[in-house]
Amino acid sequence: MTSNSIPKNRKAADIALQQQVEDLAHGMSSNPFAVLGRHPDGRGDIIRVFFPDALEVTVVSTPAKGLPLEQKMYRIHPHGVYSATIPKRSKSYFVRVRWADGWQDVVDPYSFGKLLGDLDLHLFSEGRHHSPDEMMGAHCLEINGVKGVRFTVWAPNARRVSVIGDFNIWDGRRHPMRVRHGAGVWELFVPGLAAGERYKYEIVSADGQVLPAKADPYARFAEKPPATASRVAGALTYEWHDADWMQQRGKRQAVNAPISIYEIHAPSWKFPRSGERFVSWSSLADALIPYIQELGFTHIELLPITEYPFAGSWGYQPVSLYAPTARHGSPEEFAAFVDRCHQVGIGVIMDWVPAHFPSDPHGLACFDGTHLYEHADPQEGFHQDWHTLIFNFGRNEVRGFLLGSAFYWLRRFHIDGLRVDAVASMLYRDYSRKEGEWKANIYGGRENLEAVSFFHELSTLIRDLHDDVMLIAEESTAWPGVTAPPETGGLGFRFKWNMGWMHDTLRYMQLDPLWRGYHAHDLTFGMIYAYSERFILPLSHDEVVHGKGSLLSRMPGDDWQKHANLRCLYALMWAYPGKQLLFMGGELAQREEWNHDGQIAWQRLEDATGKGMHETVATLNRLYRAYPALYADDYSDHGFQWLIADDTQNCVFAWMRYAPDAAPVLIVCNMTPVPRHNYRIGVPHAGYWREILNTDASCFGGSNVGNAGGLHAEDVPTHGVPASVLATLPPLSVLYFSPAAS
């Protein structure tokens, strides 16, 4: 200690203060405001500051009357704690610091009072703060005329939390934070900082261990990977121009609306011309929006764009659930991307991952030295398939963190739908676990009751606050009532991916046509449960990775047959009850498996068969939107009627699609390479039925066998309906017919 040190023989309060100064100087103070800042002391106010490596420090105070007063501050600890007494009635003060390279004027962060209100803290602790992004994280504010950044983080079991960054040379001693006991929230206002500043939190655990520096869980922006710091985000002041879309969104996303989705992994859709590794949101909008308009999809679905460190996770291992990845630009640029989509009538769905998170040391894992966001028991908190950590859905603050993330994207970025990833892994405690590797719920069952409760709360709040938003479940089991309301015991999703249909249909399509007659049930079984949920039919990224090959490569036969089979698959899907989803590259009949480090096979547009597949998808989307029978009654048995489901010898299937006050559509599938002539098929009434789709047409790359534009139906009852047509069925083809307008 120096000669100006606090004497050790003073009363107990002085001894306690001396210990607090020691803790502060050594980076172990859990209550920096007890030492630093302004403290009444008899005739004046003591000012204490901490500036390691400073050469000289003075305090400049503004008295009630007269000119500002500058006083030298005395070092009371060799590590850089300084003290001075200013007049008691001084209005304000700032500190002048001399460093090796010059002087700096600093507004003392410890001159400000408590920053968060008690109600905010109470709601946060209850998990009922629906806008936690507004209280947590880093926010540019002005307090008492001073501009700076308020930092707030939840770390209830920490001994000390500091904000670190370029502004304090990443030294955790310099900006320790105030803890708000009860909520376990730490806060600090740092004057002089602005948007763009890099920062993390340095946390000392209860046992005194300095943890790896942590990114902000509530960060709204981050460094571009592989860098891992958070960035201070300014207020999102983007001026939206999508009022028409938002007004009509409920109608466009209703269960009786046409919804066809193009799933996209933004980093590998198309390389930027600039030579940069990642396309910007602006450049993506320039290229993607006209492409989607040309193809006719109603929505795009983005693989997760919440900030993630490992590119090979495709975004499914996020560390910042409030930050759009910096790979493609700023939050404002992402908002502009969504806005541009909306202005031309394209909805934007984003994959959202509340199931698990990676164990990266800068992320949520053991955040304050304890298992804060995850379960402590690996039988509940460790995901064996992905080697990730599972959120503790039973903890209020964790539920609030996840719910806040969902509503942040809906509120701030006008996102039209959340596709919730890995729902099955959340619902079952024994998901992908063997006997003895999991813990039962309080009733001895395998259901994760906390996750079920979380979904009830999420879906109810979305229905109450954003009833025009789609909540979509990627749920791969037969869990009942995924799309039923919570009031009836359901989970409350609007749609569910139909994984059973996808697996059955792909299994059938991969068969050599010689054997398809023995497996007709793969195409018919789905109708047994088609109305148990509101389904989306997915041919997603999961079907073109991990050695599965591309969709085209999985089709049987020579190259012509492969393309014909793939056209059949798409036409069958667009005609089946349910909405559609196709992963990027599928419209080009991509030959290679998807590579997240590459781009989709744009060269296929120069090839007749690739261009033909592109035209097939565009035509399907055009017909889909034009004929309500193909979408308006997807979830009612009134909208579908089997005509032929048992012709196992010829592998022919036929069905009708209906909608109220709309023309019906007849769908006929010939799943062999053998043309069928004069094949009789029942239709609801006589008259002329136009051939509105023939996947064997030459413009799609087919052999151009067909019915010369249409067929005349006769009053010959067939297949349980009063009329029928004699049709030519081209090889490996799907035909759509609809009665001509009278």
N, C-alpha and C positions, 0 to 999 in steps of 0.2 A: 504493500500500500504506500501511497505518497504521503507527504506531510499534511495534505489536505483531506486525507481519508477520515471517514467517520470514526471517532474513538470507540474502542471496543468495550470500554468500561462504562458506557452510558446505560441508561435504563433499558428495560427489555424491548421497548419499541424500537430503540436505536439498533439494538442487536438484531432484531427481526429485519429491520430495513437493510442492515449490512448484509444479511444472508440473501435477501431479495436482490441486492445489487450484484452479489457474487453469482447467483443463479442467472441473472440477466447477462452478465458479462461472459458467462460460459455457455450460453445458449440453452439454459435449462429452466427458464422462467415460465411458469404457467399463468402468471398474472403481471404482465409487463406494465399495465396501467397503474399498479401500486407503486412503481418506482418512477416511471417516465411521465412526462407531461407536467401539468400545473397542479401544485398542491399547496393549500393554505398553510401558513406558518407564522402566526403572530402578526408582526407588523407588515409582512409582505407575503408574496407567493413564491415558493421554490419551484424553479424550472429545472428539470433533469432531462437530458437527452443522451443518446448513445450513438457515437460516431467512431467506430474503430478506424484506425489509420489516419484520423484527422490530425492536422498540425496545430490548429487553433480553432476555437469555437467562441462566438459571441452571441448574445441574445439581444434582439432589438424589440423593445416593448413600446406600446402606444399608451401613454398615461391619459387619465381623464382630461387633463389640461396640459397644454404645452407641447413641445416638440418630442418626436420619438427619442427614446433613450437607448443607447447601445452600451452593453456591459460585457466585460469579459467573463466567460464561464470557466470554472475551475474543474480540473480533472479529479474526480473522486475515486476512479478505478483505473489502473494502468491499461486496461483493455479498451478504454474509450468512453467511460461514463462521465458526463460533465454536469455541473450544477451551478446555478446562480439564483439570486433572489431579486425579483422585480417588484416594483410598487404594487401594493395590494389592489388598488383600483384601476390597474392597467386594463385597457379594453381588449387588447390582443397582443400577440407577439409572433415573431418568426426568428429563425436561427440562421446565423451567417457562419459558414464553415469554410476553412481554408484547407484545401487538399494540396497535394504535391504539385498539381498542375493549375491551381487557381482557386478563386473563391466561388462559393455557391450559396445562394439564398434558399432556405428550405422552410416550408410551413410544416410544423411539427405534427406528424400523424397522431400523436398521443395527446393533442390538445382538443380532440373531438370526443363528444359523448357517445352514448350507446347509439347504434345505427339501425337496428331492427326493432320493430314494434312487438309488444308481447303477444298480440293477436296472431301476427304472422308466425311467431315461434310456436305458439300453441297449435295452430293449424298444421304446421310442418310436423310437429311431434305426433299429431294424430293421423298423419297421412292424408289429410283432407284439404291441403292447400293445392288448388287446381292450377295455380300458376307459380309453382316454386321457382321457375326460371327468373321471375321478377325479383325474388328476394335472395336467391342463392347465386353463386358464381361471381363474375366480375362485371361491374356496371359503372359506366362513366356517369358521374354525378357532379352537382355543384352544391356544396354545403357552406352556408354562411359566406357566400360569395367566393368560395375557393373551389376550383375545379380539380377533379382527381378521379380516382377509381376506388369503389367500395368492393372489397373482397370478402366473400362469405363461404364457409365450407363446414360440412358436418363431419365431426371427428370426436365423438363423445368420450372415447377412452384414451385420448392422447394426453400426454403431459404438457406438450408444447406444440403449437402449430405456427409456422411462419410462412408468409408469402415471399417467394424468391423470384428473381428475374434479372434481366440486364440492368435494371435500375438500381440494384443493390449488389451487383457482381455475384449473384446467386449465393449470397451469404445468409444462411438461416438465422444468424444472430441479430440481424439488423431490423427486421420487421416482424417481430412476434405479434400474435393476434390476441384479442380479448375473447375469452370464452363466455358464452351465455349459458350458465349452468341450468340444468333442467332439460334444455333442448339439445345440449351438446354441440352447439353451433359456435364457430369462431368467426370473428369479424374484424376488419380493419379498413380504415379509409386512408389511402396514400395520396396525398396532394401531388399535383403536377404530372400525373400519368394520364395517358390518353389511349384511344383505341389503337390496336395494333401491337401493344406491348406484349412481349413474351413473358410467361410466368408459370410457375408451378407452386406446389405447397411442400414445404419441408416439415415433416411430422416426427416428433419424438414420442415413442410409445411410453406407456405407463412405467415400464421397467427401465427407461432411460436410453433405449436403442434409437439411433437416428435411422429412419426408414429411407429406402430409395425415394427420391423426389417424385411426387405424385402429380399427374395431370388433374385438372379440375373436373370432377364428375359433371358439373353443371356448365362447363365451358360451352359457349355458343360458337366458337371458332377455334381452330388449332393450327399448328404448324403443318406444312406439307410433309407427309412421311417420306423418309424414315425418321425425321425429327419428331420429337414427342411432346414438346411444350404446348401448353394452351396459349391462346392469344386473347387479349381483351377485345371483345366485339363491341362496336358502337351500337346505338339503338337502331333497330331495323326500321328505317324511315322510307322504305320503298313505296312508291306511289302506284297502286294497283290499277289495272285497266280491264279487269275481268268481271265487271258487275253483271253483264248479261249471262255469262256462264254460271256465276254463283247463284243468280236468281233462278236459273233453270236446272241447277244441278240435281235437285231432288227428283225431278222427272226423268232426267237423263240416266240416273243411277238406280231407278226403281227396279224391282224384281221383274217387272213386265217390259223393261226397256231392252233394246239391243246393246249388248256389252261384249265386245271382243277386245282382247288385251294383247299387246305386244310387249313381251318381257325383255328387258334390256339390261346388260351389264355395261355401264357407261364407259369404263376404261378400255373395253375391248370391242366396242361396236365399230368404231372407225378411227384410224389413227389421224391425228391432226396434220394438216399440211405444213404447219410451221416447223415441224421437226421435234416439237415438244413430246414428251412421253404421254401426257394426258391431255385430252381435248378439253377446252374451256366450256363452261355452260353456254356461253354465247355461240360458240362455233357449233356445239352440239345442237342447239336450237336451229341454227341456220340449215344444217344438213338433215336432222332427224324429223323436224316438223313437216316439211314437204314430202318426205319419204312416207311418213305415217298417213298423211292425207292421200297420197297416191295408193297406198295399200288399203286404206279404208278402215283401219282399226279405230275404235272409239276411245281407247285408253292406252297409255303406256304404263308399265310397271317397272320401277327401278329396283334392281337388286340393292341391298342396303347401302345407303349413302351416309349414314352416321359414321363419324370418323373411326377408322380402324387401322391398326398398325401393320397387319400381315396381309399383303396383297393376295396371297393364295387362299385366304378365307372368303374372298369375293365380297367382303363386308359383313359376313355372318359372325364375326368375332369383334364387336365394337367396343371401344373404350369410352367414347363420348357420345352419349345418346341424345345430346342436344345440339351437336355441331355437324353441319354438312361437311363432308370431307373436303379438305383444302386442295385435293388433287385437281379439282375442276374450277376452283375459284372461291370467291367470298360468299357469305350468306346472301348478300344483296344480289349477287349474280345468279344464285340459285333461285331466289324469288322471281327474278326477271325471266328465268327459264320456264318456271311454272306458269307465270302470267302469259307468256307467249303461247304456250300450249293451250291455255284456256281461251285465248282470244280467237283461236281457230276451231274451238269445239273439241279439243282433245283433253280428256281427264288424265290426272297424274296420280298413280298409286305408288306407294313406297313400301318395300319390305321393311318390317320393324321387328327387332329381335329382343324381346324381353325375357327370353328363356335362360340365357347364359351369357358369360363374358370371359375373355381370355385371362390368363394368369400373368400377363406382362407386368413387370414390377412397377411400371409407372401408372398402371391402371387401378381398378377397384379392388384388386386382391389384397386382403389383409390391410385395408386402407389405413386404419389408425393403429396398426399393430394387433388388431383383433379381427375376427371374421365378421366384418360389419355388414357388407352387402350380401355375402354368401353364408351358407350354413357352415358351422364348424365341423360337423361330422361329415367325413367324405362319403358316407353312405347316403347322405342327403345333398351334399354340396359339391360333389365332383362328378362331372359327366364323363363316363368312361369312353364313349365313342369319340368325342371331340377333344378330350383332355382340357375341358373348360370348367368354369365354376358356375354353379346354379344359384340364381337369385333366391334369397330368403323371402318368399312371398307373404310369410306371416308377420313380417316386421313392418310396422306402420310407415317408418321413414323410407323403407325400400319400396313399398307399394306406392307411396307418394312420389318417389323419384321416377318410377316407371310410368305412372299415370300422367305425371307432369310432362314427361317426354312425349307421350302420345298427343296430348292436347297442345303442346308447343308447336308441333308440326302442322296440326290442323289449324291452329289459330294464326300463327305467324307466317306460314308458307302456303296456306290455302290448299293443303294436300287433300285429295278427294277420297282416298281410301288407304287403309293400313292393312297390309297382308301380314298377319302374325305368323312368324316362322316357328316351326318345331313345337306346335301346340301339344302334340301327343307326348313329347318328352316332359312337358310341364304337368300334364294331367295324371300321369302314372308314376308312382314312387318306385316301381320296379322296372321302369323303362330301360331296356337294354341291360338289365341286371339279372344275375343268376340268383337262385335261392341262397339266402344268407348274406347277400350283398346289398340289401335294402331294408329300410325300416317301415313298418306298417303305420297307418294313421291311428288316431286315438280310438278308432273302432275296430282296429285290426285289419283294415282293408288296404288295398293297393292304391286307392284314389288319393291324389294330392288335394286335400280339401282346401288348403290355403290358396292354391292356384285356381281352383274352381271359384272360390270367393273373389279372387282378383278379377277373373273374367266377368263375373256377374257385375262387379263394380264398374269395370271398364266399359262394358257394353251398355249398361244402364246410363252412364254418364254421356256416352256418345249419342245415344238415342235422345237424351234430354237436352243436350247442348248443341249437338251437330247431327240432327236426324237425317240429313242428306248425305252423310259420309258413309262409305262402305267399310265395314269391318269384316275381313276375310280370314278364314282359318286354314292353315296348312295342317290338317289333322288326318293322320294316316290310319286310324283305327275305326272301329264301329261304335265309338262313344256316342250314346244317344243324345239327340237334341242339341247338337252343336249350333244349329241355326234357329232353335226354338227360343222364345223369350225366357229370361231368368224367372219370371213369375210362374212359369209352368215347369220349372226345373231345367230349362235349357241354359246354354252358355251365352246366347244373345248375339252371335255373329249373324251378319246378313247372308254371307255365302261361305261355302266350304269347298275346298279342292276335292274333287272326286278321284282319289288315288286308286280306288278299286277299278273304276272304269279304265283309267289310264293303263294299269298293269294288264288287265284282261285284254284290252284292245290291242296293245302292242304285242302281247304274246300271240294273239291270233294273226296279226299282220306279219309277224316274223316267220310264220309257218310257210313251207312250200305249199302252193295251192293244191297240190295233190293230196295233202293231208288235212286241209281246212274243213272238209266235210265232217270230220270226226270231232271238231272242236267248235261247232256252231254256238255252243253255250257261252263261249267267251264273248261273243257279241250280243247275246240275248240276256245274259244273267243280270246285267246292270239295270235292266228295266224292272226287276223285282224290287229294288230299293231306290229307284230313281227319284221318288217323291218323298223319301224319308227325310231329306235335307234339301236345301237350296244349293245346288252344286255348280261349281265352275269346272270345266273339263280342261285339265292342264297337260300340255306337252311342254314341260318346263326345262330349265337348265339342268335339273337333276337327271334328265334322261339322255344327256349328251356328254357326260363326263365319266371319269373313273373307269375308263376302259369299255364303256358301253358302246362307244362309237357314235356317229351321227345317226339321225333318224333314217337318212337315205341308206347308209351302210347296213342298217339292220333289216332292210326290206329284202325279200328273196328274189332270185332270178338274175337274168342278165341286166345290163344297164337300162335298157328300155323298160323292162318289167319293174325294176327298182323304182324308177320315176313314176310309172303307172300306179304301183302300189302306194307310193307316198301321196299321190294325188287322191287316191281312194281314201286313205286315212284322213286327210284334211276334209274332204267333202263329207265323209261320214260324221266327223266330229262337228262340223258346222250345222249338220242336220239333226243331231241328237239333242234331246232335252238338256238344257244347261247352257251357261255362258262359256266362252272359249278363251283359252290362253295359249299363245305360241311363243316359244323362245326365239330370240333373234337368230338369224341364219337358217331357220327352218323354211322361211319363205324363198330361200335361194337353193334349196336342196343341197345344202353344204355337204361335201363328201367327207370332210375330216371332223373328228371330234372337236368340240369347242376347246379353245386354248385361251385362258384368261390373259395371257401375255401377248396374244396376237390380235387379229381383228377378223370379222366374219368374211366369208369368201365372196368379196365383191366381184371378183373376176367371173363368177358364175352368171352375171348379167350379160356377159359377152357370149355365153353359150346358149344354144337354142333350148336345151332342156332346163337349164337353170332359169332362163328368162320365162320359160313356160310355167315353171313352178311359181315364180313371182306373180305371173298373170293369174294363175289358179287361185292363189290366196286373195289377190285383189278382187277377183270376180266373186269369190265366196263372200267376202265382206260386203260387196255391193248388193248381192242378192239378199244377204242376211238382213241388211237394213231395209231393203225394199219390200220384203215379205214378212209381215207380222207373224204369220204362222210359224216362222222359224225361231221366234223368241218370246212372243207375248204370253204364251201359256206354258212356259218351261216347267212350272212346278205344280201342274195339275194334270191328272190323268185324262182330262178332257182334251189336252193338246196333242196327244199321241195315240196312234192306233197301229198295232201290228197288222200287216197284211200277209207277209211271208216271213216266217221265222224257222221253218222246218224243211226247207228244200236243201237237205244236206248233200244230195247227189250233185246238184248243179252249183251249190254255194251261192245261191241268190237270196237276198234279203230285200224286203220292201216294207215301208210303213208310210203312214200319213201324218202330217203335222197340221194342226188346226189352231185358229185363233178366232175370237169373237169378231164378227163383222169384217172378216178378211178372207181372201181366197186361200184355200188349202194348198198344200204342197205335197206332192207324191215323191218319195225318195226310193230309188231302186239301185241296188248294189250287185254287181257281178264280180265275185271275188276270185275268179279263175281267168286264165288267159285265153279261154275258149269263148268266141262270140256265141250268143244265143239269139236265134231268130224266131219270130212269131211266138214270143213268150207272153202268155196271158197273165195280166195283173189286174186285180180289182181296183176300181175307183168309185168314189161316192156317187157320181152321176155321169150321164152321157154328155157328149159334146166334145169340143176340141180342147185338147190339153197340150199347151205349148211346152216344148223342151227348153227349159230356161238354163239348164246346165248339163253339159256332157264333158266329163273329165277326159274323155278320149279325143276331144276336138284337137285339130292340128295346131291351133294357136296355143294350146297347152303342152304340145309335144306328143300328142297321141296319134292314133292311126286314122282318125277321122271317120270311124264307123258310127252311125247314128240313125236318127229317125226323121231326117229331112225337116227338122224344125218343130215337129209335133206329131200328135196322134189323135185319131177320132175314137172316142169311147163309145161302145155299143151297150145296149140294154141287156147285157149278158151277165147275170149275177156270178161273182167270183170272189173268193176269199172273204165272204161274209158281207159284201157290199153289193149294191144293185147293178153296177155297171163294170165294164172292164175294157182294157186296151190290149192289143197285140203289139208287143214292142220288140225292137231289136236291141239287144244288150251288148254293147261293145266289150272287148276283152279288158279285164281288170279296170272296171269303170264304175262310176257312180253317176246316175242321172237324176235330175230334178225336173218335175213337171208341175205345171199349175194351169188351171182352166183359163182359157182366153177370156178377156173382158167382153161382156155382152154389148 
